Amino acid sequence: MAELKFLPTVYVRPGGLDDYLQDISTFLNQYSWIYNFQVTKFFTQKVWKQLPRKWFECLTRASTGELNELPQGFFKESWPEDLQTFVVRCTQLSLPKEQADAVRLQRVEIPAEMKRGMTPKKLHEVAHMASLVAATCRQYECDVVIDVGSGLGYLGQVLSCLYRLRVVGLESDASRSRSSRQRARRMPRSELLSCVTLELKADDLDGTAGELERLLIADSDRSEDEGCSCNHEHADKVTSCQHSQRGVRKRKAASNARGRKACMIGLHCCGDLTPSMLKTFCKVTEICAFVCVSCCYHRLETAADGLFNNFPMSERVAATSQKRADRECFSQDGESATGVSSERQGWGVESAASSPRELSLADGVGIFGLRLAAQETRARWRRQTTEEHDFHTRTVAYRALLEVYAETEGCALEKKHRKITSKAAFSTFENYVEAVCSRVKSSRTSGRKTLFVLIFLSFLVLVMHSSTQYLREYRLYIV
């Protein structure tokens, strides 16, 4: 029954896991129209028409406080029965989530010189993640941290400087590895930190495991040569002492003879990186702890048959999908018309052009479902103010209006910068268009002023021919 403890209470029973997976399958199939669309296509695909009229009337009259409580199971007795059923079922199927022990999530104070280059968001993440990693290393007696996707090394530098942990950063981009090493040299205790260019490959676990074991052996040798990394007064000196020699021998005896006890961590592990890390964690015996924050589930890679390579990782969950069996077309002699074996089953990507009602769990939740899964939690949604909801509405709706222009004019918009706009640009649609025109280029026109006029005219045409409720309806889909 241990495997069931994270399920909703009603499913904690023999056979509960299989029943839960089946109920989730049925639920996602029935309500796929809520999530199976690209949000920037909201206006061009008239997504709001999927919403039952009675639902629309009730939800548009709801206050901000009532909408905030909707994901928590709130509904009114006057609401349509099918809407009440939807809310109740959402609550029943939601996995129980509790805030982790506050002691393990304390924010560490980062010195000013180490904050250099960090955005407020990055500073928040690093300050909390570093505290959690340090507590995990103490709990499992890890003496080295493997920071996957280390980037410029912000997290690793905090762990080495403030917690005196040895950190091996892994970064697939060689230029970032170089920048990380240069930045580390300006920090105290840089001898505890190293960064190498290495990409974890889920399809070559043996090779990846071998590389990691080699790195751990090298770092173990380096730490013994450099001396003590304990918290004693001499810890900041590159010298050796009796305590350091005893510590090295003790750590090596507690770990595999080839390496050390390691904690693998990752902050913003995008797409297939998290599955690759999990497989590596299971493969490499020296890695005895794992701390990871995943993101961008919709960037998971797919094979030629449209199924995700690394999702779901659970064979039991994957067995709920009958995609290949359902979709395979057979000729009269029984041979597969596609030439692909019907034995492979799994979850895959659904085309963005398909009808919102075509997706079922047999096809997988698709990229739009995975994108939604990486969004804000219902706890965060619950705390949002009316002003924050309105701002969120504008950020998505303005981008969707830009898509109206692109489709109407039959042109493509190409970004000239990584980010199209800043938060300040969303104060009005006019400010947004002005910002967009300076940071994108259109395949139809190269003039900034001409582009501004065309986009703004598209907006006016939409307003003239559409209901004034369109923008408000975004709030209902964000839930």
N, C-alpha and C positions, 0 to 999 in steps of 0.2 A: 504493500500500500504506500510505500515511501514515494513512489513515482507520482502519486496522485495528490500529494499534499499542496501543490500549487494550483490545483484546479478549483473552480467554484465548489462550494460545500456540497451541493446536491449531487455532484459527480464523484465525490470521494467514496467510492464503493467498488466492489468487484465488477469489472467490465465498464467502469465509469469513463475511462480514457477513450475507449472506442466509441462509446455513446456521445461523448463530448465532441470528438472529431466529426462524427456524422451530423450532429446538430449544427456545428459551425458550418459545415458544407452546405446544408440545407438553407441556413440563414443567409450566408453570403450569396448563394445563388438567387434567392428570392429578392434580395435588396441590392443587387449589383448595380442597378441604375443610379444609386446614390453616389457611388465612387468611381465607376468605370467611365471616366471621361477626363480629358485634359482640361484643367481649369482655365487655361488661356483660350480655350475654344467655347467658353460658356455662352457667349452671344452668337457666335457663328453657327454653332450646332443646336442652338435653342434648348439648352439642357433643362431650363426651368420647366419646360412642358412635361417632363417626366414626373414632376411633383404632383400628386393628387390634389385636386382643387380644394377639397375640404382641409387637407393638411396645410395648404398654403394660407387659407383664411385664418386658421387658428394660430399658426406660427408667426405670421406677420403682425398679429395683434399682441403677441407676447412681449413682455418687457425684457430689458436686458438681464435683470435678475432671474427671470423665469427661463430664459434661453441658457443662462449660465448653469442652471440646475438641471437642464435637460439630460446631459450625459450622466448625471448622478441618479437618474430614474424618476425625475419629476414629470408629472403630467396632470392635467385637469380632467375632472370627471365629465366635463362638457365636450372634451375632445372626441373625435371619431374613434370608434372602437379599434379599428386597425392601426391607428396612430398610437393609441395606448398600448396595444399588443407589441408594437415595434419597440417602444421605449422600455417596456418590461423585459422583453427578450434580450435587448442589448445589455441590460443590467445583469440578467441571469448568466449570460455567456461571457461577460467580462472577467478576466483573470483578476483575482484579488491582489492588490498592490499596496504595500505599506512602505512608508519612508524608512530608509535604512537607519541604523543606529546613529544618532546625531554626533556622538563622540567620534565616529569614524569619518564623518563628513565635515569636520571643522576646517575652516579656512585658515591657511597658513599665511602669515604676513611676509610678503616678498620685498626684499630691499629695492630701493629706487634704481640702483644700477642694473639690476636684473630685469626690471620691468621694461627697459628700453626696447622698443620695437613691438611690444604687445598692445593689441587693441583692448578696450575694456572687456569685451567678450572673451578674448583669449586669456586675459588676466584672471577673470572669474573662473574659467575652466581649469587653468593650471593650478590656481591656489587651492581648489577643492580636490582635484584629482591627485595632486602631490600628497596631500594629507591621507587620502584613502590608500594610495599605493604604499606609503610608508607604514601605515598600520597593518596592511596585509603582509608586508615583508617581515614585520616583527612577529606576526601571528604564525607564519609558516617558516620562520627562520631562514629567509632568503638573503643571500649576501650579494646578489647581483640582479640588476633589472635589465630586461631586454625591451627596449622602447621601439616598437614597430611603427614605421611611418613617422620617424622622429622629426622630420622637417628641419627647421632651424635650431632645434634642440632646446626649446624653452622649458619643456617639462623635465627633461633629463638634467638640465643645468640646475633647476631648483632642487631636484632629488639629490644630486651630488653635493651641492653647496650647503643646503640647509639640513639635510638628513644624513649626509656622509655615506650615501649609498653609491656603490659602483654601478655605472650605467653604460650599457652598450647600445648605442642608437643604430637602428637599421633604417636606411633610406634608399629608395630605388632610384632617386634622382641624384646623379653625381654632383651637380652644381650645388644642390642643397646640402649635401654631405660636406662639401668644402666650406660652405658658408657657416655651417654648424661648428666645424672645427675651429674656424677663425674666431667665431663669437666665443666659443668655450675658452679659448686661450686668454681672453680678457677677464674671465671669471676666476674667483678663488676656487681652490680644490679641483682645478682642471685635470689633475692627474687621475681623478676618479672617473673621468668621462671620456668615452671614445665613440666615434661614429664611423660606420663603414657603409659602403654602397652595396646593398643586397636586397633582392626582391623575393619575398616568400611566394613559392609556387605550389599550389594545391595539387597540381598534376605531376609534381616531381617531389614527393615528400621525402624520399630517401636522400635525394641531393640536398634538399633544404635542411633536413635533419643533420646531415653530415657537416654542412657549412656552419650551422649553429653550434654543434659540438666542438668543432675546431675553434670557433671564436671564444667559447667558454673556457676551453683549455688554455688558449693564449692569454685570456684575461686573468685566469687563475694564476698563471706563471708570472704575469706582469704585477699582480697585486702582491705576490710573495716577494718579488724583487724590490718593490717600492716600499714595503714595510707595512705598518699598521694602519688600518682604516677604522679603528674603533673610536670611541668618544672620549678617550683619555686626553690629557693635556698635550701629549706628543703626537696626536693624530694628524696635525697639519704639517708635520715634518716628513720628508721623504727619507725616513730612516727605518731601521729594523729594531725590534725589541723582543724580549722573551715572550711578552704577551701576544705580540703579533704572530710569532711562530706557532705558539700553542693554538691561536685562533685559526690560522690557516690549516693546521693539521686536523683540528676538530671539524672544520667545515668540509674539508675534503673527505674525512671519514664518514660524515653524515650523508654525503652525496655520492653519486656515481664516481668511480675512480678516475674517469676521464674528464670530469668537469666539476660543476658546483650546483648549489640549489638556486634556481633562478625563478624570478617572477616575470612573466611576459605581460606587457601592457600596451595599450593602444588608445589614442585619443582621436576621435573622428576617423574610424576605420571604415573606409568607403567601399560599398559594393562587395566584391568577392574577397576583400582583404580579411574580414572577420572570419568567414569559413576557413580560409587558408591558415589563419592563426590558430583556430580551434583544432584543426587537423594536426598542425605542428605541435601544439600543446600535448595532444594525445600520443604523438610519436616520440617526442624527445623526453626521456626520463628525467633529465636534469631540471626541466621546467615543472615546478610543483605548485605554482600559483598563477592565476590569470585574472587580469583586470582590464576590461575593454569597454569602450563607448562606441557603438556602431552608428553608422549613418548611411544615407543614400542607398537604401535597399533596392530602389528601382534601377540602380546601375549594375545589378548582377548580370553576369555574362550568360549568354544562351548558346546552345549547340545548334547544329544545322537543322535539327528537328523542332526547334523553337522552345525546347525545354531548358530551364535553368540548369547550369552545370553544378551549382552548389546549394540549391534550395529546392525543397527543404532538406536539411541534413539528416533528419530523422527518417529512417526507413518506414517506420510505422505511420508517420504522417503522409509520407509520399505514397503509401499504399492506398490512401483515400482517393487518389486521383486515377481516373480511368481515361485520361486524355487520349493516349495512343490507341486504346481499344475502341473508344467512341469515334475518333476522328478518322481512323484508318479506312481507306476505301479499297475494297477488294474487287477484283475482276471475277468473271464467272468461273474460272478454273481455280479460284481460291488464293491466287497470288496477290500480294499487296500491290496496289496500283502505284503507290509512291516509291516502292522499292526499299522502304525502311522497315526494319523489324518492328513488329507490334508488341514486342516484349518490354520495351522501354516505356515506363510510366513516370509521370512527374508533373510538376507545375511549370507553366510557361508564360510567355509574353503574348498578350492579345493585341491586335492591331488597333492603333488609335482611331482608325477610320471606321471601325466596326460600330454597329448599333449598340447603345449602352445596355440593351437587354439581352445581348447575345452571350455574355460572359457567364460561365458557371465555374464552380470549384473544380470541375473535371478539366477545365482549361487552365486552372490556376487563378490566383487573385489578379495576375497581370501587373504591369508596371505601374498603373495608376493606384491599384490597391496597395502596392509596396511603397509607393511614394507617400500615400496617406499614412501608412504605418510609421513613417519616420517623422511625422509632424508632432505638434504640441500634444502634451498629455491632457486628459480631461481635468486634472487638478489645476494645471496652468490655465486652461480655458475658464475654469470656474472663478478665478481671481481677476479676470480681465474687466476693465471698466468700459462704459459706453464709448468713451473716446478711443480706447485701444481697439475695440471692435470696429469702430468706424474707420480707423486708420488701416486696419487689416483688410477691410472691405475695399478701400480705395487702392491699396497696393495690388490686389489681385484684379479688381475690375478695370483699372486703368490699363493694365497689361492686356486684358482681354479685349478692350476697345482698340488697342493697337493692332490686334489680330484681325479685327473687323476691317480696318484700313488695308492691311496686307492682302486679305482675301478679295475685297472689293476691287482693288487696283490690280490684282493678279501679280503682285510683286513679292520679292523676298527682302526681309530686313536683316542686315548683318551687323553684329556688334563690332564696334571699333575698340571697345574696352571690356574688361572682364565684367564690370557692373555697369548697367545701363544708367542708373540714377542713384541718387542718395535719398535718405529718408525725407529730407527737406523738400524734395521735388514733388512729393505727394500731397502738398497742402491744397493745390487746386489742379484740375486737369490741364489748364493752360500752362502752369509751371512744369507739369510732368512732360507735356509735349515739347516744350522748349528745351528741357534737359535731354529728352530722347533724341531730338534732332541734332544735337551736338555730339552724340555718342553712338549713333547708328548710321548706316548708309543704306539707301534704297536702290534696288535694281532698276527702278523706273525713273528716278530723278536724283541728281547730285546736289541740287541747290538746297541749302538748309531752310531758307525761307519758303520755298515751294513745298518742301516736305511738311513743314509746320502747317501750312494752309490746308494741304490735302488731308492730313490726319485730323485736323480740327473739323473740317467739313464732314468727314466720315462720322465723327462723334455727333454733330448736329443732326445729320440724317437719321442716325440711330435713335436719337431722342425724339425726333418728330414722328417716327413710325413705330415706336415701341412704348410699352407701358413704363410709367415713371417708377414702378416698383422693381425694375430689373436689378438695380444695384443692391437694394436691400436683400434680395433673395440670396445673395452670396453668403450672408451670415448664416442662413439655414444650412447651406452645404458645408460650411466650415465646421459645423458641429460634427 
